[in-house]
Amino acid sequence: MSGTLYLVATPIGNLGDFSPRAAETLEAVDFIAAEDTRVSVKLLNHFNIKKPLVSYHEHNHVTAGQAILTRLLAGESCALVTDAGTPAISDPGEDLVRLCGENAVEVIAVPGCCAAVNALAVSGLPTGRFTFEGFLTVNKKSRRERLEGLRDEERTMIFHEAPHKLRTTLADLCTAFGPERRIALCRELTKLHEETRRTTLGEAAAYYESNTPKGEYVLVVAGRERRRETAVTLEEGTAQVLALLGQGVRLKEAAREVAEHTGLSKNELYAAALEQGR
């Protein structure tokens, strides 16, 4: 019988955010696959957890993934952890999850910190619908094409960015979305110097021209405002009712249908169409 892969979320800055269930899972598995074993061993030592570690990261995920899968198929259990946050989200862990899915190996998530969701929650921007965009590519052409593709995005957008790239990214976002677009810049989440700056893209770009960016950032950018449909006049609405009458629709039903998608009064449409039909 195959073992189980556990996706164990780790703190993004505050060790107090590590859950009892996460610690229990690390203690129970046969081995731990870590993005950087040097970082993970500090976490394990803090919670007095002693387990074998193997390396699994962007540069070895193909060969390491197969090795981990072999052990899982042999019945061992494994916990996958990253340096900070939730494994498999904008992370090579997604390939290991896919491998497990293709080989009928059970995958269980042990939830915890996720910087993107934390930033969205404190951003003050709409949270009902959002899109996670991760890190923008450094290739200028690809970056420009990606932002161009997001120009009409109405959902709130979430980006990750390193401090040394922040100024360039803000300038590119300004070009793509305009300086008046709202943004929340969240840095050092859960850490001592946590800060959320709610402003516009233009004001953010100007601020960081004279202030050095510090810490890791999550950028939460408002989506494009939904375009308001052009108001339909009573005359235009009446014409639509008459057109439906010409298709055999009864006057009452035609007036109701046009009223629903134009916002015009059903009674006024009915009366106007009746008057013109005489």
C-alpha positions in Angstrom: 0.0 0.0 0.0 1.3 3.4 -1.0 2.3 6.0 1.6 1.0 9.6 1.9 2.4 12.9 0.8 1.7 15.7 3.3 1.9 19.4 2.2 2.9 21.1 5.4 2.7 24.9 5.5 5.5 26.6 7.4 5.7 30.1 9.0 6.4 33.1 6.8 8.2 34.9 9.6 6.7 34.2 13.0 7.4 30.7 14.4 4.3 31.1 16.6 2.2 30.5 13.5 3.3 26.9 13.2 0.3 24.8 14.1 0.3 21.8 16.5 -1.1 19.6 13.7 1.9 20.7 11.5 4.4 19.7 14.2 2.6 16.4 14.8 2.7 15.6 11.1 6.4 16.3 10.8 7.0 14.0 13.8 4.9 11.2 12.3 6.2 11.0 8.7 9.1 8.8 7.7 11.0 11.6 6.0 10.8 15.3 5.1 11.4 16.8 1.6 12.6 20.4 2.0 13.3 23.3 -0.3 16.4 24.1 1.6 17.5 21.7 4.2 19.6 24.3 6.0 16.5 26.5 6.5 14.2 23.6 7.5 16.6 22.1 10.0 16.3 25.3 12.0 12.5 24.9 12.2 12.9 21.3 13.2 15.4 22.1 15.9 13.1 24.8 17.3 10.3 22.3 17.7 12.8 19.5 18.7 11.8 17.3 15.7 14.3 14.8 14.5 13.6 13.4 11.0 15.7 12.5 7.9 15.7 15.3 5.3 16.0 15.2 1.6 16.3 18.1 -0.8 13.5 19.0 -3.2 13.7 22.3 -5.1 13.5 24.0 -8.5 16.9 22.7 -9.7 16.5 19.1 -8.8 12.7 18.5 -8.7 12.7 16.1 -11.7 15.1 13.5 -10.3 14.3 14.2 -6.6 10.6 13.9 -7.4 11.0 10.5 -8.9 13.1 9.4 -5.9 10.4 10.6 -3.4 7.7 9.0 -5.5 9.5 5.6 -5.4 9.6 5.8 -1.6 6.0 6.8 -1.3 5.0 3.9 -3.6 7.0 1.6 -1.3 4.8 2.7 1.6 6.7 5.5 3.3 5.1 8.8 4.2 6.7 12.2 3.4 6.1 15.8 4.4 6.9 18.4 1.8 7.9 21.8 3.2 9.2 25.0 1.7 11.4 27.7 3.3 8.2 29.7 4.1 4.5 29.3 3.3 2.4 26.7 1.6 4.1 24.0 -0.6 3.0 23.6 -4.2 1.7 27.2 -4.5 4.0 29.0 -7.0 6.4 26.3 -6.2 7.9 23.1 -7.8 5.9 21.1 -5.3 3.1 21.2 -7.7 5.0 18.8 -9.9 5.4 16.3 -7.0 1.6 16.6 -6.3 0.9 15.9 -10.0 3.2 12.8 -9.9 1.4 11.5 -6.9 -2.0 12.1 -8.5 -0.9 10.1 -11.6 0.3 7.2 -9.4 -2.7 7.1 -7.0 -0.6 8.3 -4.0 -2.7 10.2 -1.5 -1.9 13.9 -0.9 -3.1 15.7 2.2 -2.6 19.4 2.9 -1.8 20.6 6.4 -2.8 24.3 6.1 -1.0 27.3 7.6 0.5 30.5 6.4 0.1 31.8 2.9 1.5 35.3 2.3 -0.8 36.0 -0.7 -4.0 35.4 1.3 -2.7 37.3 4.3 -1.9 40.3 2.1 -5.3 40.1 0.4 -7.0 40.1 3.8 -5.4 43.3 5.0 -5.3 45.1 1.7 -8.7 46.8 1.9 -9.3 45.8 -1.7 -12.1 43.6 -3.0 -11.5 40.0 -1.8 -14.5 38.1 -3.4 -12.6 37.3 -6.6 -8.9 37.5 -7.1 -6.1 36.1 -9.2 -2.6 35.1 -7.9 0.1 36.1 -10.4 3.2 35.3 -8.3 6.5 36.8 -9.4 6.7 38.7 -12.8 9.4 37.4 -15.1 12.5 39.6 -15.5 12.4 39.3 -19.3 11.1 42.7 -20.4 9.1 41.5 -23.4 7.5 38.6 -21.5 6.7 40.9 -18.6 5.1 43.5 -20.9 3.0 40.9 -22.6 1.9 39.4 -19.3 0.8 42.8 -17.9 -0.9 43.6 -21.2 -2.9 40.5 -20.8 -4.0 41.7 -17.4 -5.0 45.2 -18.5 -8.8 44.3 -18.5 -8.6 42.0 -15.5 -11.5 42.9 -13.1 -10.4 40.7 -10.2 -8.0 41.9 -7.6 -4.4 40.8 -8.6 -1.7 39.6 -6.2 2.0 39.7 -7.1 5.2 38.8 -5.1 8.2 40.9 -5.4 11.8 41.2 -4.1 12.9 44.5 -2.7 15.6 45.1 -5.3 13.1 44.7 -8.1 10.2 46.7 -6.6 10.9 50.1 -8.2 11.0 48.5 -11.7 7.9 46.5 -11.1 5.9 49.6 -9.8 6.9 51.5 -12.9 5.7 48.7 -15.1 2.5 48.4 -13.2 1.9 52.1 -13.6 2.4 51.9 -17.3 0.1 48.9 -17.6 -2.7 50.0 -15.3 -2.3 53.8 -14.9 -1.0 55.8 -11.9 -4.5 56.0 -10.3 -5.0 52.3 -9.8 -5.2 51.3 -6.1 -2.5 49.1 -4.6 -1.7 47.7 -1.1 2.0 47.0 -0.6 2.5 44.5 2.2 6.0 43.8 3.5 7.5 41.6 6.2 4.2 39.9 6.9 4.0 38.4 10.4 7.4 39.8 11.2 8.5 42.6 13.7 8.4 45.3 11.0 5.3 44.2 9.2 3.8 47.1 7.2 0.9 47.6 4.8 0.9 50.7 2.6 -2.5 51.4 0.9 -2.1 54.0 -1.9 -2.1 54.3 -5.7 0.5 53.0 -8.1 1.7 56.5 -8.9 2.1 57.4 -5.3 3.8 54.2 -4.5 6.3 54.6 -7.3 7.0 58.2 -6.2 7.4 57.1 -2.6 10.0 54.3 -3.3 12.0 56.6 -5.6 13.1 58.4 -2.4 12.8 55.5 0.0 14.7 52.2 -0.2 12.5 49.1 -0.4 13.2 46.7 2.5 11.9 43.2 3.0 9.9 40.9 0.8 6.7 42.4 -0.7 3.3 41.1 -1.6 1.6 43.6 -4.0 -2.2 43.6 -4.1 -3.5 45.5 -7.1 -7.1 46.5 -7.7 -8.7 45.1 -10.8 -10.1 47.3 -13.6 -13.5 48.9 -12.7 -16.3 47.3 -14.5 -17.4 49.4 -17.4 -20.9 50.8 -17.0 -23.2 50.0 -19.8 -24.6 52.9 -21.7 -28.0 53.9 -20.5 -30.8 52.8 -22.8 -33.5 55.5 -23.4 -37.2 54.7 -23.3 -37.4 55.2 -27.0 -34.7 52.6 -27.6 -36.2 50.3 -25.2 -39.6 50.6 -26.8 -38.0 49.8 -30.2 -36.6 46.6 -28.6 -40.1 45.7 -27.4 -41.6 46.2 -30.8 -38.9 44.1 -32.3 -39.8 41.2 -30.0 -43.5 41.7 -30.9 -42.5 41.3 -34.5 -41.0 37.9 -33.5 -44.3 36.8 -32.0 -43.6 37.5 -28.4 -46.6 38.8 -26.4 -46.5 42.5 -25.4 -46.5 41.8 -21.7 -43.6 39.3 -21.9 -41.7 41.6 -24.3 -41.9 44.5 -21.9 -40.8 42.4 -19.0 -37.8 41.0 -20.9 -36.6 44.4 -22.1 -37.1 45.9 -18.6 -34.9 43.2 -17.0 -31.8 43.9 -19.1 -32.2 47.7 -19.5 -33.4 48.7 -16.1 -36.3 50.6 -17.7 -39.8 50.5 -16.2 -41.9 47.5 -17.5 -45.1 49.6 -17.2 -43.6 52.5 -19.2 -42.3 50.2 -21.9 -45.7 48.5 -22.1 -47.5 51.8 -22.4 -45.1 53.2 -25.0 -45.2 50.1 -27.1 -49.0 50.0 -26.9 -49.2 53.6 -28.0 -46.9 53.1 -31.0 -48.7 50.0 -32.0 -52.0 51.7 -32.5 
